[in-house]
Amino acid sequence: MADKVLMKGNEAIAEAAIMAGCRHYFGYPITPQTEVAAYMAKRMPKIGGVFLQAESEIAAINMVYGVSSTGHRVMTSSSSPGISLKSEGLSYLAGADLPALVVNVQRGGPGLGGIQPSQSDYFQATKGGGHGDFRMIVLAPASVQEMADLTVKGFDLADEYRMTAMILADGTMGQMMEPVEIPKIEKKEFDKSWAVTGTGMGRKHNIVNSLSLAPAELERQNFERFQRYGRIQEKEAMWEEYRMEDAEYCLVAFGIAARVTKAAIDEARKKGIRAGMIRPITLWPFPEKALAAAAEKCVSFATVELNMGQMIDDVRLAISCKRPVKLIHRAGGIIPSPEEVLRGIENMEGGAEK
Amino acid sequence: MMVFERPHALLDVPLHYCPGCTHGIVHRLVAEVIDELGIEGRTIGVAPVGCAVMAYDYFACDMVEAAHGRAPAVATGLKRADPEHNVVFTYQGDGDLASIGTAETVHAAARNENITIIFINNAIYGMTGGQMAPTSLPGQVTQTSPYGRDVKACGYPVKICEMLSTLDGPEYLERVAVNNVKNVKAAKKAIKKAFENQLAGKGFSLVEVLSACPTNWGMTPEKALEWVQDKMIPYYPLGVYKDRSAKEEAK
């Protein structure tokens, strides 16, 4: 087994990206993700890569668009307000079918919000993140190890499906330190015959573009893109089940909220409450099948979220509203304590206190 | 025998530009320069949002269509992806470069990004039907300045070459026009220099081209060229605004 090193989540993302072959990083400083940029600024010049601090988030995502057009792996990272600025670029990346890795280490909002951990960009990440019909693959790490592993996975998925993969982390994930094993990479080959690398006078010119003035052509592209999304929904959903074998109460949580929820479930079990958790690792595609299966045996559901209730909508849809779904949450950058989540579990519909 | 031919770098397709529009002239000049320098096979062009949005269908080299104003940032990525190989140019209008993309323009210049920018200044938004541009002249009547550009309410035109020349970053800034044969020849020379600078690794080179928009100015093509001469050139004087290498050589 390879050696483990103690790293911050943000640094683990940066190192994993380099291991995955990313040699171009563009970013703009914003708390709580600046360590990604700082790490890249140190490492990239040593390995012949490019670190460039852009003049804005808008410029950074468009630099990503430029590098991605040439077929190279490229990334940017930011935190919530900065992701809003990038949303124009995210839409263009989708329209031009370009792969990219984008990291959002979320903080509380809306507006300038705060700098403490949050999950309030769930809607923004999973429902598109810009104008037009499009999706991003959204990966939600719950440990520093997953920050690294899902970064590598994100690059592969982005290349395979020619779209943006987003790491949706939060301030806790970015800042906390844990032992991590930087993943070994199997080098995969992807078709990049669409890239603009110069014609070499040997082929017709390639065009990277999101404009289609003919409605029938634009409609065709949208349908083609959604067929691709359909394959992703079929194949790529990832989740973890915790104590679900005999669970009557199903908690659904991701990221740091899932770690608090695990502790709360252990306490609930001590009290004889058969609680379990489904932790989505991909938020899009959402693990709908796992939820639908749980709805057949659990009496009620609850989401634990660091927002005003966003993933809860997807849980209701996944279980076709067959069971009650309760929201256990804090907002504004506050993480609920295991005791708070335990109280929530005790108050679930059909639960111990009802 | 000399035969007047279409440059290889310009594809044999109908251009969508209006009669009397000077985009066609500037496209041709860029394509001639690409041919003469023998760089078509490693050139990547960036089209803007505006009248030249479909330039990607006209140039034979690889092309990328950028979001409105973001061409210098996209070009930065394209260039940095493979700086030794890729020759990168953007082709942008005044709304794109001097309004919505001002930050991208200024910072690419400040970084002395090794790219070539062809900046078409025709003092109006063409594609959307003739609105006031950042470069519209004081008093100029447009769809969104129907009583003439009132500098008290809308401020003054942005003079890109003058503004960028205050920066230490950029290598080369020149303003040209394409309203007569003499000026077209000078424009070609400037565009060639802007590409040669990139090949020599000298850095950010921008050529501002004063251009005519007869359709949205409401003029005949001939009158429009006169307007460039009589109204635009006095406000936007032609000439070299910065040429770092030439200045250093002179020392």
Interface residues (C-beta under 8 A of the other chain):
Chain A: H24 F26 V50 L52 A54 E55 S56 I58 A59 A60 N62 M63 V64 Y65 G66 V67 S68 S69 T70 H72 V74 E88 G89 Y92 A96 V196 T197 G198 T199 G200 M201 G202 H205 N206 I207 V208 N209 S210 L211
Chain B: E40 G41 R42 T43 I44 V53 M54 Y56 D57 F59 A60 C61 D62 M63 V64 E65 A66 A67 R70 A73 V74 A75 T76 G77 L78 K79 R80 A81 D82 H85 N86 V87 A103 E104 V106 H107
